[in-house]
Amino acid sequence: MVHKDGKDLLQWNNQFRTKSEKFIDYTNKFYSTNKKLKLNPGGIYTGIWCRDASYILRDWFISGRVYEALKQLETIWSYQIGPESEEKVVYGRGSPEMDFRPVIASHKTIRKFDGALPTSIFKENNVVEVFGKNPDIDSTALMIYATSWILIELLEKKENAKGNSQSLLDLYEESSFIYLGNIKAIRKIKTSKLYPLTDKVIKLVIPRMEKATAYLARRDIDNDFLLEQEHNEDWMDSIMRIGKIVYSNACWILALRNFSKLLMLLDNVNHSSSRKSQKYIYDVAEKTLNNKIEKLADNTSRAVEQELWSEEDGSYIDIQQKEQHIGGPYRTLTQDVVLYLIALTEKEKEFGRRSQTKERRHSETLVKRNSGSTDNNYESSYDKALRTLSAIKSRTWKKNKWPLVTEVELQRTGPWVLKPYQYHNYTFWPWTTALEIIARSRFGQLNECNILFSSLASSEEPHIHTFYEWLNPMTDRGEGAYPFRTGISAVRLSIFDILKNTGSNNNNDK
């Protein structure tokens, strides 16, 4: 539903904001303390999972924990796999080709993985794990995305800062969202301490992200600009997806778009600053690299539109070889395709209050810009996005309230044999539902956003199952890790995205 006028949208914003404030306030107390933040996903997970960290660290950043986020980025990228790696690299536990048996990577295998980030990092044991036969596409791509996103936000705020005497909180004057409502709970970090760390992180991560981008580009085996993966090389590490996966390629596009923007921003800062101390030095031809990455993002987006759109299904859908896919029905719609719809609209930050006609025109422009479409087919790309959202609602929303991660019960899973309504088999996940909320909000479907958010929070406080990793939709019982920080952070990020893109922040919300 797209609201017909600004008055209706303003009313929706006010109602959403009221509920969101309670959610943020409650989760501030629930999943972290002021003394020490934990980056592991929570519950049984003791290590650092790179894909989960991409959500948690962005949440830390917009919650004012910038210094801590930068320190963790520094740590994670220091574990990038390569010939110089000192950690033991274990891989194969999720691969049917390897009989689901983990082995220690040889020097030859490590060279093959060169540039990738591991699935998980166990610092205490000096071990990193690659769950599948190859490193996950999303673990590496989402960390490129999150790292670029954080540095972009920080550098833009630094450029707007007037002097080194300002505190960290002063950098948020123009965007003091509800995350910063409890200012006393946020540690004040002087820019004299923050900016040297920022410079240190940039020098470390830029060449490493370039190396990671090169690794991911090699995952396009047949040179059609779509990355291919083996079984279980994404977040759904039990349904054995293989082939050209919409979700994984969406992660790739988000990585490319944001890394390109970061390089362009760094180039502009270096050329506009006359003071050597304000320039960022790193060993990479950033301008040439930026142009190459932006072109690759356009080509990948165009390939998704051409190859991963199914007119038969009325949605974007994975391409998997029938004879190789052993996890279930060949054509299975999964909720995580919504990440591609987010990638389509990633460039634009301000959506504002618009009439129905203006909002459609604006969304069409965003889709055209981000899909690499031409004037002849950009409107069909916008319509594809709407049809995909419609397909997800009709095929994955069950019991009139739960969006499930798969549209059907899976026939086979591995390495864990999953019954229906267990783990990735026909279950409700708060974190992917948060992604669906973002996607629907960017295409004006605020009524559906409200329905989805109501499954995560009442008018008074979050539902307790929001803090579980996943939910059995038949019993409404929370399962898996508790508290699951990835899900909590993803929901908080969806709130931030909606309030920011509708202009509903503390400064202009009347």
C-alpha positions as CSV (number, residue, x, y, z in Angstrom):
1,M,0.0,0.0,0.0
2,V,1.3,3.4,-0.9
3,H,-0.2,6.3,1.0
4,K,-2.1,8.7,-1.2
5,D,-1.0,11.9,0.5
6,G,1.6,13.4,2.8
7,K,-0.9,13.5,5.7
8,D,-1.4,9.8,5.7
9,L,2.3,9.1,5.5
10,L,3.0,11.5,8.3
11,Q,0.5,9.7,10.5
12,W,2.1,6.4,9.6
13,N,5.5,7.7,10.4
14,N,4.4,9.0,13.8
15,Q,2.8,5.6,14.7
16,F,5.8,3.7,13.4
17,R,8.2,5.9,15.3
18,T,6.3,5.4,18.6
19,K,6.6,1.7,18.3
20,S,10.2,1.9,17.1
21,E,11.3,4.0,20.0
22,K,10.1,1.3,22.4
23,F,11.8,-1.4,20.4
24,I,15.1,0.4,20.3
25,D,14.9,1.4,24.0
26,Y,14.2,-2.2,25.0
27,T,16.8,-3.8,22.8
28,N,19.5,-1.3,24.0
29,K,19.2,-2.9,27.4
30,F,18.7,-6.4,26.2
31,Y,21.6,-7.3,23.9
32,S,24.5,-5.2,25.0
33,T,26.0,-3.4,28.0
34,N,27.8,-0.1,28.2
35,K,31.0,-1.7,29.5
36,K,31.5,-4.4,26.8
37,L,29.9,-5.2,23.5
38,K,29.9,-8.7,22.1
39,L,30.3,-9.4,18.4
40,N,29.4,-13.1,18.3
41,P,25.9,-13.8,17.1
42,G,24.9,-14.9,20.6
43,G,23.6,-18.1,22.3
44,I,25.7,-21.1,21.3
45,Y,27.8,-19.1,18.8
46,T,31.1,-18.2,20.5
47,G,33.2,-17.1,17.5
48,I,32.8,-14.2,15.1
49,W,30.7,-14.9,12.0
50,C,31.6,-12.4,9.3
51,R,28.1,-12.2,7.7
52,D,26.5,-11.7,11.1
53,A,29.1,-9.1,12.1
54,S,28.2,-7.1,9.0
55,Y,24.8,-6.4,10.6
56,I,25.9,-6.1,14.2
57,L,28.7,-3.6,13.4
58,R,26.5,-1.3,11.4
59,D,24.1,-1.4,14.4
60,W,26.9,-0.4,16.7
61,F,27.9,2.4,14.4
62,I,24.5,4.1,14.2
63,S,24.1,3.5,18.0
64,G,27.1,5.7,18.6
65,R,29.6,2.9,19.2
66,V,31.9,4.0,16.4
67,Y,35.2,3.4,18.1
68,E,34.3,-0.1,19.0
69,A,33.0,-0.8,15.4
70,L,36.3,0.4,13.9
71,K,38.4,-1.7,16.3
72,Q,36.4,-4.8,15.3
73,L,36.7,-4.1,11.6
74,E,40.5,-4.0,12.1
75,T,40.3,-7.4,13.8
76,I,38.1,-9.1,11.2
77,W,40.1,-8.0,8.2
78,S,43.3,-9.1,9.9
79,Y,41.9,-12.7,9.5
80,Q,41.6,-12.5,5.7
81,I,42.7,-15.8,4.2
82,G,46.0,-15.8,2.2
83,P,49.4,-17.4,1.9
84,E,50.6,-15.3,4.8
85,S,47.8,-16.5,7.1
86,E,49.1,-17.8,10.5
87,E,45.8,-19.3,11.5
88,K,44.7,-22.9,10.9
89,V,42.1,-22.9,8.1
90,V,39.5,-25.6,8.4
91,Y,37.0,-26.2,5.6
92,G,34.4,-28.6,4.1
93,R,32.0,-29.3,7.0
94,G,29.0,-28.2,4.9
95,S,30.0,-29.8,1.6
96,P,28.3,-33.0,0.4
97,E,31.2,-33.4,-2.1
98,M,33.5,-33.7,1.0
99,D,31.1,-36.0,2.8
100,F,30.4,-33.2,5.3
101,R,33.8,-33.8,6.9
102,P,36.0,-30.8,7.8
103,V,39.7,-30.9,6.9
104,I,42.7,-28.7,7.4
105,A,43.4,-26.6,4.3
106,S,46.7,-27.2,2.5
107,H,48.9,-24.4,1.2
108,K,47.5,-25.1,-2.2
109,T,43.9,-24.7,-1.0
110,I,44.8,-21.5,1.0
111,R,46.2,-20.0,-2.2
112,K,42.9,-20.9,-3.9
113,F,41.0,-19.0,-1.1
114,D,43.4,-16.1,-1.2
115,G,41.4,-12.8,-0.5
116,A,38.3,-14.4,1.0
117,L,37.1,-13.9,4.6
118,P,36.3,-17.1,6.5
119,T,32.8,-18.0,7.6
120,S,33.8,-17.8,11.3
121,I,36.8,-16.7,13.4
122,F,37.8,-18.4,16.6
123,K,40.5,-16.1,18.0
124,E,41.1,-18.1,21.2
125,N,42.1,-21.2,19.2
126,N,43.7,-19.4,16.4
127,V,41.4,-21.2,13.9
128,V,39.2,-19.9,11.1
129,E,36.5,-22.0,9.4
130,V,35.3,-22.0,5.8
131,F,32.0,-23.9,6.2
132,G,31.6,-25.2,2.6
133,K,34.0,-26.4,-0.1
134,N,34.8,-22.8,-0.9
135,P,34.5,-19.6,1.2
136,D,30.9,-18.2,1.4
137,I,30.2,-15.4,-1.0
138,D,28.0,-13.5,1.4
139,S,30.5,-13.6,4.3
140,T,33.1,-11.8,2.2
141,A,30.7,-9.6,0.3
142,L,28.7,-8.4,3.3
143,M,31.9,-7.4,5.2
144,I,33.1,-5.4,2.1
145,Y,29.6,-3.8,2.2
146,A,29.5,-3.1,5.9
147,T,33.1,-1.8,6.1
148,S,32.5,0.5,3.2
149,W,29.2,1.7,4.6
150,I,30.7,2.5,8.0
151,L,33.7,4.3,6.5
152,I,31.5,6.3,4.1
153,E,29.3,7.5,6.9
154,L,32.2,8.4,9.1
155,L,34.2,10.2,6.4
156,E,31.1,12.2,5.3
157,K,30.5,13.2,9.0
158,K,34.2,14.1,9.3
159,E,34.0,16.4,6.3
160,N,31.0,18.1,7.8
161,A,32.8,18.6,11.2
162,K,34.1,22.0,11.9
163,G,37.1,21.3,14.2
164,N,39.0,18.7,16.1
165,S,37.5,19.9,19.4
166,Q,34.1,18.3,18.6
167,S,33.1,15.1,20.3
168,L,31.8,12.1,18.5
169,L,28.3,12.9,19.3
170,D,28.6,16.3,17.7
171,L,29.1,14.5,14.4
172,Y,25.5,13.3,14.6
173,E,23.8,16.7,14.9
174,E,22.2,16.5,11.6
175,S,20.9,12.9,11.9
176,S,20.2,12.4,15.6
177,F,17.8,9.5,15.2
178,I,16.2,7.6,18.1
179,Y,19.3,5.5,18.5
180,L,21.0,8.5,20.2
181,G,18.1,9.2,22.5
182,N,19.9,8.0,25.6
183,I,23.1,10.1,25.1
184,K,24.4,9.3,28.6
185,A,24.7,5.7,27.7
186,I,27.0,6.4,24.7
187,R,30.7,6.9,25.4
188,K,32.1,10.2,24.1
189,I,35.1,9.7,21.9
190,K,37.1,12.8,21.0
191,T,37.9,13.1,17.3
192,S,41.6,13.4,18.2
193,K,41.4,9.7,19.1
194,L,38.8,8.6,16.6
195,Y,40.3,9.9,13.4
196,P,43.8,8.4,13.8
197,L,42.0,5.0,14.2
198,T,39.9,5.7,11.1
199,D,43.1,6.4,9.1
200,K,44.7,3.2,10.4
201,V,41.6,1.2,9.5
202,I,41.5,2.7,6.0
203,K,45.1,1.9,5.3
204,L,44.5,-1.7,6.4
205,V,41.2,-2.5,4.8
206,I,41.3,-0.8,1.4
207,P,44.0,-3.1,-0.1
208,R,42.4,-6.1,1.6
209,M,38.9,-5.2,0.3
210,E,40.5,-4.9,-3.2
211,K,41.9,-8.4,-2.7
212,A,38.6,-9.7,-1.5
213,T,36.8,-8.1,-4.5
214,A,39.3,-9.8,-6.8
215,Y,38.6,-13.2,-5.1
216,L,34.8,-12.8,-5.5
217,A,35.1,-11.8,-9.1
218,R,36.9,-15.2,-9.7
219,R,33.7,-16.9,-8.5
220,D,32.1,-16.0,-11.8
221,I,33.1,-19.3,-13.5
222,D,31.4,-18.8,-16.9
223,N,32.0,-15.1,-17.3
224,D,28.3,-14.1,-17.3
225,F,28.8,-11.6,-14.4
226,L,26.9,-13.8,-12.0
227,L,28.7,-15.6,-9.2
228,E,28.3,-19.3,-8.8
229,Q,28.5,-21.3,-5.6
230,E,28.7,-24.8,-4.4
231,H,26.4,-26.4,-1.8
232,N,25.9,-24.5,1.5
233,E,28.1,-21.5,0.6
234,D,25.7,-18.9,2.0
235,W,23.8,-18.1,5.2
236,M,21.3,-21.0,4.6
237,D,23.9,-23.5,5.3
238,S,21.7,-26.6,5.4
239,I,19.5,-26.5,2.3
240,M,22.4,-27.1,-0.1
241,R,21.7,-24.4,-2.7
242,I,24.1,-24.6,-5.6
243,G,24.4,-22.4,-8.7
244,K,23.5,-18.8,-9.4
245,I,21.8,-17.6,-6.2
246,V,19.9,-14.3,-6.1
247,Y,20.7,-13.6,-2.5
248,S,24.5,-14.2,-3.0
249,N,24.6,-12.0,-6.1
250,A,22.7,-9.3,-4.2
251,C,25.4,-9.4,-1.5
252,W,28.0,-9.0,-4.3
253,I,26.2,-6.0,-5.8
254,L,25.9,-4.3,-2.4
255,A,29.7,-4.8,-1.9
256,L,30.6,-3.4,-5.3
257,R,28.3,-0.3,-5.0
258,N,29.5,0.7,-1.6
259,F,33.2,-0.1,-2.1
260,S,33.0,2.0,-5.3
261,K,31.4,4.9,-3.4
262,L,34.1,4.7,-0.7
263,L,36.9,4.9,-3.2
264,M,35.3,7.8,-4.9
265,L,34.9,9.6,-1.5
266,L,38.5,9.0,-0.6
267,D,39.6,10.3,-4.0
268,N,37.6,13.4,-3.4
269,V,38.9,13.9,0.1
270,N,42.5,13.5,-1.1
271,H,42.1,16.0,-3.9
272,S,40.2,18.6,-1.9
273,S,42.5,18.6,1.1
274,S,45.6,20.8,1.0
275,R,46.9,19.4,4.3
276,K,49.0,16.3,4.1
277,S,47.8,15.1,7.6
278,Q,44.2,15.1,6.3
279,K,44.9,12.8,3.3
280,Y,44.5,9.1,3.2
281,I,47.4,7.2,1.7
282,Y,47.1,3.6,0.5
283,D,48.8,1.6,-2.2
284,V,46.0,1.3,-4.8
285,A,45.1,3.2,-7.9
286,E,41.7,4.1,-6.5
287,K,40.3,6.0,-9.4
288,T,40.9,3.2,-11.9
289,L,39.7,0.7,-9.4
290,N,36.6,2.6,-8.7
291,N,35.6,2.9,-12.3
292,K,36.2,-0.9,-12.8
293,I,34.1,-1.8,-9.7
294,E,31.2,0.5,-10.7
295,K,31.1,-1.1,-14.2
296,L,31.2,-4.5,-12.7
297,A,28.2,-3.7,-10.4
298,D,26.2,-2.5,-13.4
299,N,27.0,-5.6,-15.4
300,T,26.1,-7.9,-12.4
301,S,22.8,-6.0,-11.9
302,R,22.0,-6.3,-15.6
303,A,22.8,-10.0,-15.5
304,V,20.4,-10.6,-12.6
305,E,17.7,-8.8,-14.5
306,Q,18.3,-10.9,-17.6
307,E,19.1,-14.3,-16.1
308,L,17.6,-14.6,-12.6
309,W,14.1,-13.2,-13.4
310,S,11.5,-15.8,-13.9
311,E,8.4,-14.8,-15.8
312,E,6.8,-18.1,-14.9
313,D,7.3,-17.5,-11.2
314,G,6.7,-13.8,-11.3
315,S,9.8,-13.2,-9.2
316,Y,13.6,-13.3,-9.1
317,I,14.6,-16.9,-8.4
318,D,17.8,-19.0,-8.2
319,I,19.2,-20.9,-11.1
320,Q,20.2,-24.3,-10.0
321,Q,21.1,-27.4,-12.1
322,K,18.4,-30.0,-11.6
323,E,20.8,-32.9,-11.5
324,Q,23.0,-31.2,-8.9
325,H,20.4,-29.6,-6.6
326,I,19.6,-32.1,-3.9
327,G,18.0,-29.9,-1.2
328,G,14.4,-29.9,-2.4
329,P,12.3,-28.7,-5.3
330,Y,14.3,-27.2,-8.1
331,R,12.4,-23.9,-8.3
332,T,12.0,-22.8,-4.7
333,L,11.3,-19.2,-3.8
334,T,13.2,-18.0,-0.7
335,Q,12.6,-14.9,1.3
336,D,16.1,-13.7,1.0
337,V,15.7,-12.6,-2.6
338,V,14.4,-9.3,-1.0
339,L,18.1,-8.4,-0.6
340,Y,18.3,-7.8,-4.3
341,L,15.4,-5.3,-4.1
342,I,17.4,-3.5,-1.4
343,A,20.4,-3.5,-3.7
344,L,18.3,-1.9,-6.4
345,T,17.5,1.1,-4.2
346,E,20.8,1.3,-2.3
347,K,22.2,4.4,-3.9
348,E,19.5,6.8,-2.8
349,K,19.4,7.9,0.9
350,E,16.4,10.2,1.0
351,F,13.0,9.1,-0.1
352,G,11.0,11.8,1.7
353,R,7.2,12.3,1.8
354,R,5.7,11.8,-1.6
355,S,2.4,11.4,-3.3
356,Q,1.6,8.0,-4.9
357,T,2.5,9.2,-8.4
358,K,5.8,10.9,-7.3
359,E,6.8,7.9,-5.2
360,R,6.4,5.5,-8.1
361,R,8.3,7.8,-10.4
362,H,11.1,8.1,-7.8
363,S,11.3,4.4,-7.2
364,E,11.4,3.7,-10.9
365,T,14.3,6.1,-11.2
366,L,16.2,4.3,-8.4
367,V,15.6,0.9,-10.0
368,K,16.8,2.2,-13.4
369,R,19.9,3.7,-11.8
370,N,20.9,0.6,-9.9
371,S,19.9,-2.2,-12.2
372,G,22.0,-1.0,-15.1
373,S,18.8,-0.8,-17.1
374,T,18.3,1.2,-20.3
375,D,15.4,3.6,-21.0
376,N,13.6,0.7,-22.8
377,N,13.5,-1.7,-19.8
378,Y,13.8,0.3,-16.6
379,E,10.1,0.4,-15.9
380,S,9.9,-3.4,-16.3
381,S,12.6,-3.7,-13.6
382,Y,10.5,-1.7,-11.2
383,D,7.5,-3.9,-12.0
384,K,9.6,-7.0,-11.5
385,A,10.4,-5.8,-8.0
386,L,6.7,-5.3,-7.2
387,R,5.8,-8.7,-8.7
388,T,8.5,-10.3,-6.6
389,L,7.2,-8.7,-3.4
390,S,3.7,-10.0,-4.4
391,A,5.1,-13.5,-5.0
392,I,6.8,-13.5,-1.6
393,K,3.6,-12.5,0.1
394,S,1.4,-15.1,-1.7
395,R,3.9,-18.0,-1.5
396,T,5.9,-17.5,1.7
397,W,3.5,-15.7,4.1
398,K,1.8,-18.4,6.1
399,K,-0.9,-18.3,8.8
400,N,-1.6,-14.8,7.6
401,K,1.3,-13.5,9.6
402,W,4.6,-15.5,9.3
403,P,6.8,-15.0,6.3
404,L,8.8,-18.2,6.0
405,V,12.3,-18.5,4.6
406,T,11.3,-21.2,2.2
407,E,8.0,-21.5,0.4
408,V,7.8,-25.3,0.8
409,E,9.0,-28.0,3.1
410,L,12.4,-29.2,1.9
411,Q,12.9,-32.8,0.9
412,R,16.5,-33.2,1.8
413,T,19.0,-31.1,3.9
414,G,22.6,-31.5,5.0
415,P,24.8,-31.7,6.9
416,W,21.9,-31.6,9.4
417,V,18.8,-33.6,8.7
418,L,16.1,-31.1,9.3
419,K,12.4,-31.8,10.0
420,P,9.8,-29.3,8.7
421,Y,9.6,-26.2,10.9
422,Q,13.2,-26.6,12.0
423,Y,16.2,-24.3,11.3
424,H,16.1,-23.4,7.6
425,N,13.3,-25.8,6.7
426,Y,10.0,-23.8,6.4
427,T,10.6,-21.5,9.4
428,F,10.3,-17.8,10.4
429,W,13.5,-15.8,10.8
430,P,13.4,-12.3,12.3
431,W,16.5,-11.1,10.6
432,T,15.4,-11.9,7.0
433,T,12.0,-10.5,7.9
434,A,13.8,-7.2,8.8
435,L,15.3,-7.3,5.2
436,E,11.8,-7.8,3.8
437,I,10.6,-4.8,5.8
438,I,13.3,-2.6,4.3
439,A,12.6,-3.8,0.8
440,R,8.8,-3.2,1.1
441,S,9.3,0.2,2.7
442,R,11.5,1.3,-0.2
443,F,8.7,0.4,-2.6
444,G,6.0,2.1,-0.6
445,Q,4.3,-0.9,0.8
446,L,3.9,0.5,4.3
447,N,0.8,-1.5,5.2
448,E,2.8,-4.7,4.7
449,C,5.7,-3.2,6.7
450,N,3.3,-2.7,9.6
451,I,2.1,-6.3,9.4
452,L,5.6,-7.6,9.4
453,F,6.8,-5.3,12.2
454,S,3.8,-6.3,14.3
455,S,5.1,-9.9,14.1
456,L,8.3,-8.6,15.8
457,A,6.9,-6.0,18.2
458,S,3.6,-5.1,19.9
459,S,2.6,-1.6,20.6
460,E,4.3,-1.9,24.0
461,E,7.5,-4.0,23.5
462,P,9.2,-6.5,21.3
463,H,7.7,-10.0,21.2
464,I,10.0,-12.4,23.0
465,H,10.5,-14.5,19.9
466,T,12.2,-11.6,18.2
467,F,15.3,-12.5,20.2
468,Y,15.5,-16.0,19.0
469,E,17.4,-17.2,15.9
470,W,14.4,-18.7,14.3
471,L,10.8,-19.6,15.1
472,N,8.6,-22.7,14.6
473,P,5.6,-21.2,12.8
474,M,3.3,-24.0,14.0
475,T,4.0,-23.6,17.7
476,D,5.1,-20.0,17.8
477,R,8.1,-21.3,19.8
478,G,11.4,-19.6,19.6
479,E,14.4,-21.9,18.7
480,G,18.1,-21.7,18.0
481,A,20.5,-19.1,19.5
482,Y,19.2,-16.8,22.2
483,P,19.7,-13.9,22.3
484,F,20.4,-13.8,18.6
485,R,22.2,-10.5,18.1
486,T,22.1,-10.7,14.3
487,G,18.3,-10.7,14.3
488,I,18.1,-7.9,16.9
489,S,20.5,-5.7,14.9
490,A,18.8,-6.4,11.6
491,V,15.4,-5.3,13.0
492,R,17.1,-2.2,14.5
493,L,18.7,-1.4,11.1
494,S,15.3,-1.7,9.4
495,I,13.9,0.9,11.8
496,F,16.8,3.2,11.1
497,D,16.4,2.8,7.3
498,I,12.7,3.6,7.3
499,L,13.0,6.6,9.6
500,K,15.9,8.0,7.7
501,N,14.4,7.5,4.3
502,T,11.1,9.0,5.3
503,G,12.7,12.0,6.9
504,S,11.4,11.1,10.3
505,N,14.2,11.9,12.7
506,N,14.4,13.9,15.9
507,N,15.1,17.2,14.1
508,N,12.3,17.3,11.6
509,D,9.6,15.2,13.1
510,K,7.0,17.6,14.3
